[in-house]
């Protein structure tokens, strides 16, 4: 195995020891904590709004508000209606203002969540690369042990 020899530190042919490998290994990072510490107060607000608006609870609040508003202004006696039926100008205005204000906030929150997802994916790649290196060290040890056993068997004339 040609690639297995790159982590052997000396000319003895012995694989790197576990202690040596652990000393060379970088510590594991907490990407979630790093991303949380990078957030500015306005980013935190955008994230908070994004996570709250994207729930069934928020949908139900808007739905109930709309049904009550439209129902009141359609079914209530004329003197008690404040937004006449079929026009609903005030309801449209308030709904549009909510949409106009929430849209950019949600987009900012989604960008922050996307950056966090990218950081997690990059960290996962780093962890996978570390695991691959550790597996390579294990394979080197197994290959070394296999060679040692074959030499021992040859000395004892037990080899096939």
C-alpha positions as CSV (number, residue, x, y, z in Angstrom):
1,X,0.0,0.0,0.0
2,X,1.8,3.1,-1.2
3,X,-0.2,5.8,0.6
4,X,0.1,4.0,4.0
5,X,3.7,5.0,4.4
6,X,3.2,8.8,4.5
7,X,2.4,8.9,8.2
8,X,5.5,6.8,9.2
9,X,7.8,9.3,11.0
10,X,11.0,7.3,11.0
11,X,13.0,4.7,9.1
12,X,12.2,1.8,11.4
13,X,9.2,0.8,9.4
14,X,6.9,1.1,12.4
15,X,3.6,2.9,12.1
16,X,3.0,6.1,14.0
17,X,2.0,5.4,17.6
18,X,-1.5,6.4,18.9
19,X,0.0,9.0,21.3
20,X,2.0,10.5,18.4
21,X,-1.1,10.6,16.2
22,X,-3.2,12.3,19.0
23,X,-0.5,14.9,19.5
24,X,-0.6,15.8,15.7
25,X,-4.4,15.9,15.6
26,X,-6.2,19.3,15.6
27,X,-8.9,19.7,18.4
28,X,-12.5,19.3,17.4
29,X,-14.4,22.6,16.9
30,X,-17.9,23.5,17.9
31,X,-19.2,25.1,14.7
32,X,-22.6,25.8,16.2
33,X,-21.0,27.9,19.0
34,X,-18.7,29.6,16.6
35,X,-21.6,30.6,14.3
36,X,-23.7,31.8,17.3
37,X,-20.8,34.0,18.5
38,X,-20.5,35.7,15.1
39,X,-24.1,36.9,15.1
40,X,-24.7,40.6,15.5
41,X,-27.8,41.7,17.5
42,X,-29.8,42.5,14.3
43,X,-28.9,39.1,12.8
44,X,-30.2,37.5,16.0
45,X,-33.4,39.4,15.6
46,X,-33.8,38.4,12.0
47,X,-33.2,34.7,13.0
48,X,-35.7,35.0,15.8
49,X,-38.3,36.4,13.4
50,X,-37.5,33.8,10.7
51,X,-37.9,30.9,13.1
52,X,-41.2,32.3,14.6
53,X,-42.8,33.3,11.3
54,X,-42.1,29.9,9.7
55,X,-44.4,28.1,12.1
56,X,-48.0,26.8,12.1
57,X,-48.7,29.0,15.1
58,X,-47.9,32.1,13.1
59,X,-50.0,30.9,10.2
60,X,-52.9,30.2,12.5
61,X,-52.6,33.7,14.1
62,X,-52.7,35.3,10.6
63,X,-55.5,33.0,9.5
64,X,-57.7,33.7,12.5
65,X,-57.0,37.4,12.3
66,X,-58.0,37.4,8.7
67,X,-61.2,35.4,9.3
68,X,-62.2,37.6,12.2
69,X,-61.5,40.8,10.3
70,X,-63.3,39.8,7.2
71,X,-66.1,38.2,9.0
72,X,-66.7,41.2,11.3
73,X,-66.6,43.6,8.4
74,X,-68.9,41.4,6.3
75,X,-71.5,40.2,8.9
76,X,-71.6,43.0,11.5
77,X,-74.2,45.7,11.3
78,X,-73.2,48.6,9.0
79,X,-72.5,51.2,11.8
80,X,-70.1,48.7,13.5
81,X,-68.1,47.9,10.3
82,X,-64.8,49.8,10.1
83,X,-63.5,48.4,6.8
84,X,-66.4,48.0,4.4
85,X,-67.0,44.7,2.7
86,X,-65.6,44.0,-0.8
87,X,-63.1,46.8,-0.4
88,X,-61.2,45.8,2.7
89,X,-58.7,48.6,2.1
90,X,-57.4,48.8,5.7
91,X,-57.0,45.0,5.8
92,X,-55.1,45.0,2.5
93,X,-52.9,47.8,3.7
94,X,-52.0,46.2,7.0
95,X,-51.4,42.8,5.3
96,X,-49.2,44.4,2.7
97,X,-47.2,46.2,5.4
98,X,-46.7,42.9,7.3
99,X,-45.5,41.3,4.1
100,X,-43.2,44.1,3.1
101,X,-41.6,44.2,6.6
102,X,-41.3,40.4,7.0
103,X,-40.0,39.5,3.5
104,X,-36.5,41.1,3.9
105,X,-36.2,39.9,7.5
106,X,-37.0,36.3,6.5
107,X,-34.5,36.5,3.7
108,X,-31.8,37.8,6.0
109,X,-32.6,35.0,8.5
110,X,-32.5,32.4,5.7
111,X,-29.1,33.7,4.6
112,X,-27.8,33.3,8.1
113,X,-29.2,29.8,8.4
114,X,-27.7,29.0,5.0
115,X,-24.2,30.2,6.2
116,X,-24.6,28.1,9.3
117,X,-25.5,25.0,7.2
118,X,-22.4,25.6,5.0
119,X,-20.2,25.9,8.1
120,X,-21.7,22.6,9.4
121,X,-21.1,20.9,6.1
122,X,-17.5,22.1,6.0
123,X,-17.0,20.9,9.5
124,X,-18.5,17.5,8.6
125,X,-16.0,17.3,5.8
126,X,-13.1,18.1,8.2
127,X,-14.4,15.4,10.6
128,X,-14.6,12.9,7.7
129,X,-11.1,13.7,6.6
130,X,-9.8,13.2,10.2
131,X,-11.7,9.9,10.4
132,X,-10.1,8.8,7.1
133,X,-6.6,9.6,8.5
134,X,-7.4,7.7,11.6
135,X,-8.5,4.7,9.6
136,X,-5.3,5.0,7.5
137,X,-3.3,4.8,10.7
138,X,-5.3,1.7,11.8
139,X,-4.7,0.1,8.4
140,X,-1.0,0.8,8.7
141,X,-0.9,-0.9,12.1
142,X,-2.8,-3.9,10.7
143,X,-0.4,-4.1,7.7
144,X,2.6,-3.8,10.1
145,X,1.1,-6.6,12.3
146,X,0.4,-8.7,9.2
147,X,4.0,-8.3,8.0
148,X,5.3,-9.1,11.5
149,X,3.1,-12.3,11.7
150,X,4.2,-13.4,8.2
151,X,7.9,-13.0,9.2
152,X,7.3,-14.9,12.4
153,X,5.6,-17.7,10.6
154,X,8.4,-17.9,8.0
155,X,10.9,-18.1,10.9
156,X,8.9,-20.9,12.4
157,X,8.4,-22.6,9.0
158,X,4.6,-22.4,9.4
159,X,3.9,-20.4,6.3
160,X,2.0,-22.0,3.4
